[in-house]
Amino acid sequence: MPPLTASSLIPSSFRGLPSVVWTIFAGTIVNRLGYLVTPFLVFFLAARGVTGAETSYVLGALGAGNLLGPAVGGILADRIGRRPTMLIGLIGASAAQGALFLAPGVWTMAAAALLISAAGSTVSPAAYALLADAVDSERRRRAYALFGWGVNIGTAVAGVLGGYLAARGYWLLFAVDAGSMLAYALVVAVRLKDPKRPGTSDTPGGEPQEKKDGIGYGVVLRDRLALLLLPLFGVQLFVYSLTEVALPLAVHDSGLSPAVYGAMAAVNAILVVALQPFATARLSRFPQLAVQGAGGTLIAGGVALTGLADGVVGYTVSVVVWSLGEVVVAGIAAGVVANLAPAHARGRYQGAFSWTWGLARFAALTLGVAVYTTLGPSVLWWTALVAGTAAAVATAALTARVNTRTAHELAA
C-alpha cells in the first residue's frame, strides 16, 4: 500500500495547479464560511422592525450592488491590478457589514446593503483574472472548477453555522461575516502577488494594445463571439438562479415547512462537494461547450421538474437533477471567457461575465418572482425548460468558433 501523502489526498482533477490557485481556493473557503448575513437578512430586518415593503428596498439595493460591483471590479483589475482590487473589495465589504448592523433606518440600511454587494462583487473579476494569469488555457477549467468547489464547501458549512449563530444573536452573523472577509484580505495581502501587467507589447501600429483598447468595456463590446456567448451563459445562469428564488416559493406553496427547503439545499451542497472533482476529471477530455450544453440541459430539466413536485420526494428528484447539471458545468463558462480574453483585458472580460451573473440573479429575483406570482408557476417552469434548453443547445453549437478562436490566440 503506497504511503499517504498530502498530494494523494488531492483529487486528481486538481493536481498540478500552481500555488496561487490553491491560495485563492483556501481564501475563498474562509470567505464563504462567513457568508451568513445575506441568507438571514430578511429575518434580521424583521427583528429590527422593518416592514415587508421597506424590506424590498434593502433587498433591491443588495441586488443592484451585484450589477455595479463586477463592472467596477473588472476595470480596476486591469487598471490597478488584481491584488489591490481584491483588497479594496474585501475590506470595503467588511466595513459595510458593520455599517448595516449599526444603520439606524431603512435608507441607511439600503445604502449599506448596496455597498456590501458592490464591494464584495468587485473581488470575483480580479480573482478570476488572477487565476487566468496563473494557468494556461488547458488548465483554466480545472482552476475555475476548484474555485467553485471552494465556494460550495464554504457555503455548505456556512448554512449550518448560520442557523446556529442566528439563534444566539444576529450580531454574531455580522461579526463572523466581516471577520472572514478580513481573514481573506490578510491571505491576499500576505500570500498573493500581482503578475506583471500584460498588454505592454507594441502592436503593428506602434502603440501598445492596452492604449488602443482604452480602459473601458469597449474591448468586450467589440468582440462578437463574446457578445454571443455572454447572453447565452446569462440565460442559463438565470434558470439556475431560480433554484434560489422560485424553489422556496414552490416549497412554501406545497404546504411544506422551511426545513424542507433547508434539506434541499443540503442535498445540493452534498452532491456538488462530493461529485464535482470526479466529474471535472472525467469530463475534461470532451469539448467544453458540448459539456456546458449537456449540463445546462440537465439544469433546465431539473428546474422544470420542480413544477411536477408536490412532496419531499418530488423536490428531491428535481434538486438531484439540476445539481448534477451544476456539477457538469463547473468552471467551464469562466474558463471559456478567460480563453477569449486578450491578456491585457482579462479583468474586464471576467467583469463582463460576473456582471452577466449578477444580472441573471437580479432578473430571477424580480422577473422570475413576477412571472411566478402573476402568470402562474407553470409558466415559469415551462419558460425555464424551453429557454434553458435552447440556450444550452446554442452554446454547444458555438464549439467550432470558440476552438478556432482559441487556436488562433495560442498560435499568436
C-alpha positions as CSV (number, residue, x, y, z in Angstrom):
1,M,0.0,0.0,0.0
2,P,1.5,3.4,-1.0
3,P,2.2,5.9,1.8
4,L,-0.5,8.5,2.4
5,T,0.8,11.9,1.4
6,A,-0.7,15.4,1.1
7,S,-0.7,15.2,-2.7
8,S,-2.5,11.8,-2.7
9,L,-5.4,13.5,-0.8
10,I,-5.9,16.0,-3.6
11,P,-8.5,14.9,-6.3
12,S,-6.7,14.0,-9.5
13,S,-8.5,16.7,-11.5
14,F,-6.9,19.4,-9.3
15,R,-3.3,18.1,-9.1
16,G,-0.6,20.1,-10.7
17,L,-2.3,23.5,-10.3
18,P,0.1,26.3,-9.1
19,S,0.2,27.6,-5.5
20,V,-1.7,30.8,-6.4
21,V,-4.7,28.8,-7.4
22,W,-4.7,26.9,-4.1
23,T,-4.2,30.1,-2.2
24,I,-7.3,31.6,-3.8
25,F,-9.2,28.3,-3.2
26,A,-8.3,28.4,0.6
27,G,-9.2,32.1,0.9
28,T,-12.5,31.5,-0.9
29,I,-13.4,28.8,1.6
30,V,-12.6,31.1,4.5
31,N,-14.6,33.9,2.9
32,R,-17.6,31.8,2.2
33,L,-17.6,30.3,5.7
34,G,-18.7,33.8,6.7
35,Y,-21.5,34.0,4.0
36,L,-24.1,34.4,6.7
37,V,-25.8,37.8,6.6
38,T,-27.4,37.6,3.2
39,P,-29.4,34.3,3.8
40,F,-30.7,35.6,7.1
41,L,-31.1,39.3,6.1
42,V,-34.9,39.1,5.9
43,F,-35.1,37.7,9.5
44,F,-32.6,40.4,10.7
45,L,-34.7,43.2,9.1
46,A,-37.9,41.8,10.7
47,A,-36.2,41.8,14.1
48,R,-35.3,45.4,13.6
49,G,-39.0,46.3,12.9
50,V,-38.6,46.8,9.1
51,T,-41.9,46.2,7.3
52,G,-42.4,44.0,4.2
53,A,-42.5,47.0,1.8
54,E,-39.4,48.5,3.3
55,T,-37.6,45.2,3.2
56,S,-37.9,45.3,-0.6
57,Y,-35.8,48.5,-0.7
58,V,-33.0,46.9,1.2
59,L,-33.1,43.7,-0.9
60,G,-33.3,45.7,-4.1
61,A,-30.2,47.7,-3.1
62,L,-28.4,44.4,-2.4
63,G,-29.3,43.2,-5.9
64,A,-28.3,46.5,-7.5
65,G,-24.9,46.3,-6.0
66,N,-24.3,43.0,-7.7
67,L,-24.7,44.9,-11.0
68,L,-22.3,47.7,-10.1
69,G,-19.5,45.8,-8.4
70,P,-18.4,43.4,-11.2
71,A,-18.3,46.3,-13.8
72,V,-16.0,48.3,-11.5
73,G,-14.0,45.3,-10.4
74,G,-13.2,44.3,-14.0
75,I,-11.8,47.8,-14.8
76,L,-9.9,48.1,-11.6
77,A,-8.4,44.6,-12.0
78,D,-6.9,45.7,-15.4
79,R,-6.1,49.2,-14.3
80,I,-4.5,49.0,-10.8
81,G,-4.0,45.2,-10.5
82,R,-5.7,42.1,-9.3
83,R,-4.4,42.1,-5.7
84,P,-5.3,45.8,-4.9
85,T,-8.8,45.3,-6.3
86,M,-9.4,42.2,-4.2
87,L,-8.2,44.1,-1.1
88,I,-10.4,47.1,-1.8
89,G,-13.5,44.8,-2.3
90,L,-12.9,42.6,0.8
91,I,-12.1,45.5,3.2
92,G,-14.9,47.6,1.8
93,A,-17.5,44.8,2.2
94,S,-16.3,44.1,5.7
95,A,-16.7,47.7,6.7
96,A,-20.2,47.7,5.1
97,Q,-21.2,44.7,7.2
98,G,-20.6,46.8,10.3
99,A,-22.5,49.8,8.8
100,L,-25.5,47.6,8.0
101,F,-25.7,46.2,11.6
102,L,-25.4,49.7,13.1
103,A,-27.6,51.5,10.5
104,P,-30.4,53.5,12.2
105,G,-33.0,53.4,9.5
106,V,-34.2,51.8,6.3
107,W,-32.4,54.1,3.9
108,T,-29.1,53.8,5.7
109,M,-29.6,50.0,5.7
110,A,-30.2,50.1,2.0
111,A,-27.1,52.2,1.4
112,A,-25.0,49.7,3.5
113,A,-26.5,46.7,1.6
114,L,-25.6,48.4,-1.7
115,L,-22.1,48.8,-0.5
116,I,-21.8,45.2,0.8
117,S,-22.8,43.7,-2.6
118,A,-21.0,46.3,-4.7
119,A,-17.7,46.0,-2.8
120,G,-18.0,42.2,-2.4
121,S,-18.7,41.6,-6.1
122,T,-15.6,43.5,-7.2
123,V,-13.5,40.6,-5.9
124,S,-14.6,37.9,-8.4
125,P,-13.4,39.6,-11.6
126,A,-10.0,40.2,-10.1
127,A,-9.7,36.7,-8.7
128,Y,-10.9,35.1,-12.0
129,A,-8.3,37.2,-13.9
130,L,-5.6,36.2,-11.5
131,L,-6.4,32.6,-12.0
132,A,-6.3,33.1,-15.8
133,D,-2.8,34.8,-15.4
134,A,-1.6,31.8,-13.3
135,V,-2.5,28.9,-15.6
136,D,-2.5,28.1,-19.3
137,S,-5.7,27.7,-21.3
138,E,-5.7,23.9,-20.9
139,R,-5.9,24.1,-17.1
140,R,-8.2,27.0,-16.7
141,R,-11.3,25.0,-16.5
142,R,-9.8,22.9,-13.6
143,A,-8.7,26.1,-11.8
144,Y,-12.2,27.7,-12.1
145,A,-13.8,24.4,-11.1
146,L,-11.6,24.3,-8.0
147,F,-12.6,27.9,-7.2
148,G,-16.3,26.9,-7.5
149,W,-15.6,23.8,-5.3
150,G,-14.3,26.1,-2.6
151,V,-17.4,28.3,-2.9
152,N,-19.6,25.3,-2.4
153,I,-17.6,23.8,0.5
154,G,-17.7,27.2,2.4
155,T,-21.3,27.8,1.6
156,A,-22.3,24.3,2.8
157,V,-20.6,24.8,6.1
158,A,-22.0,28.4,6.4
159,G,-25.6,27.1,6.0
160,V,-25.2,25.0,9.2
161,L,-23.1,27.6,11.0
162,G,-25.6,30.5,10.2
163,G,-28.6,28.8,11.8
164,Y,-26.6,28.1,14.9
165,L,-25.3,31.6,15.2
166,A,-28.6,33.3,14.3
167,A,-30.3,31.6,17.3
168,R,-27.7,33.2,19.6
169,G,-27.8,36.7,18.2
170,Y,-27.7,38.4,14.8
171,W,-24.6,40.3,15.8
172,L,-22.6,37.1,15.6
173,L,-23.6,36.7,11.9
174,F,-22.2,40.1,11.1
175,A,-19.1,39.6,13.2
176,V,-18.2,36.3,11.5
177,D,-19.0,37.6,8.1
178,A,-16.9,40.7,8.4
179,G,-14.1,38.7,10.1
180,S,-14.0,36.1,7.3
181,M,-13.6,38.9,4.7
182,L,-10.7,40.4,6.7
183,A,-9.1,37.0,7.0
184,Y,-9.3,36.5,3.2
185,A,-7.9,40.0,2.8
186,L,-5.0,39.0,5.0
187,V,-4.4,35.9,2.9
188,V,-4.4,38.1,-0.3
189,A,-2.0,40.6,1.2
190,V,0.5,38.1,2.5
191,R,0.3,35.2,0.0
192,L,-0.6,36.7,-3.4
193,K,1.4,38.8,-5.8
194,D,0.2,40.6,-8.8
195,P,1.8,39.3,-12.0
196,K,3.5,41.7,-14.4
197,R,0.8,43.7,-16.1
198,P,0.1,42.3,-19.6
199,G,-0.7,44.3,-22.6
200,T,2.5,46.4,-22.9
201,S,3.8,44.9,-26.1
202,D,3.5,47.0,-29.2
203,T,1.0,46.4,-32.0
204,P,1.9,46.7,-35.6
205,G,0.9,50.4,-35.4
206,G,3.5,51.0,-32.8
207,E,1.0,51.8,-30.0
208,P,0.5,49.4,-27.0
209,Q,-2.7,47.4,-27.4
210,E,-3.8,48.4,-24.0
211,K,-3.9,52.0,-25.0
212,K,-5.7,51.2,-28.3
213,D,-8.4,49.4,-26.4
214,G,-8.8,52.0,-23.6
215,I,-9.7,51.2,-20.0
216,G,-13.4,50.6,-20.5
217,Y,-15.5,47.8,-21.8
218,G,-15.2,48.6,-25.5
219,V,-12.8,45.8,-25.9
220,V,-15.5,43.4,-24.8
221,L,-18.3,45.1,-26.8
222,R,-16.2,44.8,-30.0
223,D,-15.8,41.0,-29.5
224,R,-18.7,39.5,-31.5
225,L,-18.1,36.0,-30.2
226,A,-18.1,37.2,-26.6
227,L,-21.3,39.1,-27.3
228,L,-22.9,35.8,-28.5
229,L,-21.7,33.7,-25.6
230,L,-22.4,36.0,-22.6
231,P,-26.2,36.3,-23.2
232,L,-26.4,32.5,-23.7
233,F,-24.5,32.0,-20.4
234,G,-26.8,34.6,-18.9
235,V,-30.0,32.7,-19.8
236,Q,-28.5,29.5,-18.3
237,L,-27.5,31.4,-15.1
238,F,-31.0,32.9,-14.9
239,V,-32.5,29.4,-15.0
240,Y,-30.1,28.2,-12.3
241,S,-30.8,31.2,-10.1
242,L,-34.4,30.2,-10.0
243,T,-33.3,27.5,-7.6
244,E,-32.6,30.2,-5.0
245,V,-35.8,32.2,-5.7
246,A,-38.6,30.1,-7.1
247,L,-37.8,26.8,-5.4
248,P,-38.5,28.2,-1.9
249,L,-41.8,29.7,-3.2
250,A,-42.8,26.3,-4.6
251,V,-41.9,24.5,-1.3
252,H,-44.0,27.1,0.6
253,D,-47.0,26.8,-1.7
254,S,-46.9,23.0,-1.3
255,G,-47.6,23.4,2.4
256,L,-44.2,22.2,3.4
257,S,-42.0,23.7,6.2
258,P,-38.9,25.9,5.6
259,A,-36.9,22.9,7.0
260,V,-37.7,21.1,3.7
261,Y,-36.1,23.8,1.7
262,G,-33.1,23.6,4.0
263,A,-32.9,19.9,3.4
264,M,-33.0,20.5,-0.4
265,A,-30.1,23.0,0.0
266,A,-28.2,20.3,1.9
267,V,-28.8,17.7,-0.8
268,N,-27.4,20.2,-3.4
269,A,-24.4,21.0,-1.3
270,I,-23.5,17.4,-0.6
271,L,-23.8,16.3,-4.2
272,V,-21.7,19.2,-5.6
273,V,-19.0,18.9,-3.0
274,A,-18.8,15.1,-3.3
275,L,-19.0,14.8,-7.1
276,Q,-17.5,17.9,-8.7
277,P,-13.8,16.8,-8.5
278,F,-14.6,13.5,-10.2
279,A,-16.8,15.0,-12.8
280,T,-14.2,17.6,-13.7
281,A,-11.6,14.9,-14.2
282,R,-13.9,12.6,-16.3
283,L,-15.3,15.4,-18.5
284,S,-12.2,17.3,-19.2
285,R,-11.4,15.2,-22.3
286,F,-14.6,16.3,-24.0
287,P,-15.3,19.7,-25.8
288,Q,-16.0,22.2,-23.1
289,L,-19.1,23.9,-24.7
290,A,-20.6,20.5,-25.6
291,V,-20.3,19.6,-21.9
292,Q,-21.7,23.0,-20.9
293,G,-24.7,22.4,-23.2
294,A,-25.3,18.9,-21.7
295,G,-25.1,20.3,-18.1
296,G,-27.2,23.3,-19.0
297,T,-29.9,21.0,-20.3
298,L,-29.8,19.0,-17.0
299,I,-30.2,22.2,-15.0
300,A,-33.1,23.4,-17.2
301,G,-34.8,19.9,-16.9
302,G,-34.2,19.8,-13.1
303,V,-35.6,23.2,-12.5
304,A,-38.7,22.4,-14.7
305,L,-39.3,19.2,-12.7
306,T,-40.0,21.5,-9.7
307,G,-43.4,22.2,-11.3
308,L,-44.3,18.5,-11.1
309,A,-43.2,18.1,-7.4
310,D,-45.8,18.1,-4.6
311,G,-43.8,16.4,-1.9
312,V,-40.4,15.8,-0.4
313,V,-39.6,13.0,-2.9
314,G,-40.5,15.1,-5.9
315,Y,-38.5,18.1,-4.8
316,T,-35.5,15.8,-4.0
317,V,-35.6,14.3,-7.5
318,S,-35.6,17.8,-9.1
319,V,-32.8,19.0,-6.9
320,V,-30.7,15.9,-7.7
321,V,-31.1,16.5,-11.5
322,W,-30.2,20.2,-11.5
323,S,-27.4,19.6,-9.0
324,L,-25.9,17.0,-11.4
325,G,-26.1,19.7,-14.1
326,E,-24.3,22.1,-11.8
327,V,-21.5,19.6,-11.3
328,V,-21.1,19.0,-15.0
329,V,-20.8,22.7,-16.0
330,A,-18.4,23.7,-13.1
331,G,-15.7,26.1,-14.3
332,I,-16.5,25.9,-18.0
333,A,-18.1,29.3,-18.6
334,A,-15.4,31.3,-16.8
335,G,-12.7,29.2,-18.5
336,V,-14.1,29.9,-21.9
337,V,-14.4,33.6,-21.2
338,A,-10.8,33.7,-20.0
339,N,-9.6,31.9,-23.1
340,L,-11.3,34.5,-25.3
341,A,-9.9,37.5,-23.5
342,P,-6.7,39.3,-24.6
343,A,-4.1,39.1,-21.8
344,H,-4.4,42.9,-21.1
345,A,-8.2,42.7,-20.8
346,R,-8.8,39.6,-18.7
347,G,-10.2,41.6,-15.8
348,R,-12.8,43.3,-18.0
349,Y,-13.8,40.1,-19.7
350,Q,-14.3,38.5,-16.2
351,G,-16.0,41.7,-15.1
352,A,-18.5,41.3,-18.0
353,F,-19.0,37.6,-17.1
354,S,-19.6,38.4,-13.4
355,W,-21.9,41.2,-14.4
356,T,-23.9,38.7,-16.5
357,W,-24.1,36.5,-13.5
358,G,-25.3,39.4,-11.3
359,L,-27.9,40.4,-13.9
360,A,-29.2,36.8,-14.1
361,R,-29.7,36.7,-10.3
362,F,-31.3,40.1,-10.3
363,A,-33.7,39.0,-13.1
364,A,-34.5,35.9,-11.2
365,L,-35.3,37.9,-8.1
366,T,-37.5,40.3,-10.0
367,L,-38.8,38.9,-13.3
368,G,-38.8,35.3,-12.1
369,V,-40.8,36.1,-9.0
370,A,-43.2,38.3,-11.0
371,V,-43.9,35.5,-13.5
372,Y,-44.4,33.0,-10.7
373,T,-46.9,35.2,-8.8
374,T,-48.8,36.8,-11.7
375,L,-48.8,34.4,-14.6
376,G,-48.5,31.3,-12.5
377,P,-45.8,28.7,-11.6
378,S,-46.4,26.5,-14.7
379,V,-45.5,29.4,-17.0
380,L,-42.2,29.9,-15.1
381,W,-41.3,26.2,-15.2
382,W,-42.0,25.9,-18.9
383,T,-40.1,29.1,-19.6
384,A,-37.1,27.7,-17.7
385,L,-37.2,24.4,-19.6
386,V,-37.5,26.0,-23.1
387,A,-35.2,28.9,-22.5
388,G,-32.6,26.9,-20.7
389,T,-32.5,24.1,-23.2
390,A,-32.4,26.4,-26.2
391,A,-29.5,28.4,-24.7
392,A,-27.6,25.2,-23.9
393,V,-28.0,23.9,-27.4
394,A,-27.0,27.3,-28.9
395,T,-23.9,27.3,-26.6
396,A,-22.8,23.9,-27.8
397,A,-23.3,25.0,-31.4
398,L,-20.5,27.6,-30.9
399,T,-17.9,25.0,-30.2
400,A,-16.2,25.2,-33.6
401,R,-16.0,29.0,-33.5
402,V,-14.5,29.1,-29.9
403,N,-12.0,26.4,-30.8
404,T,-10.9,28.3,-33.9
405,R,-10.5,31.5,-31.9
406,T,-8.6,29.8,-29.1
407,A,-6.2,28.1,-31.5
408,H,-5.6,31.4,-33.2
409,E,-4.8,33.1,-29.9
410,L,-2.4,30.3,-28.9
411,A,-0.6,30.5,-32.3
412,A,-0.3,34.2,-31.9
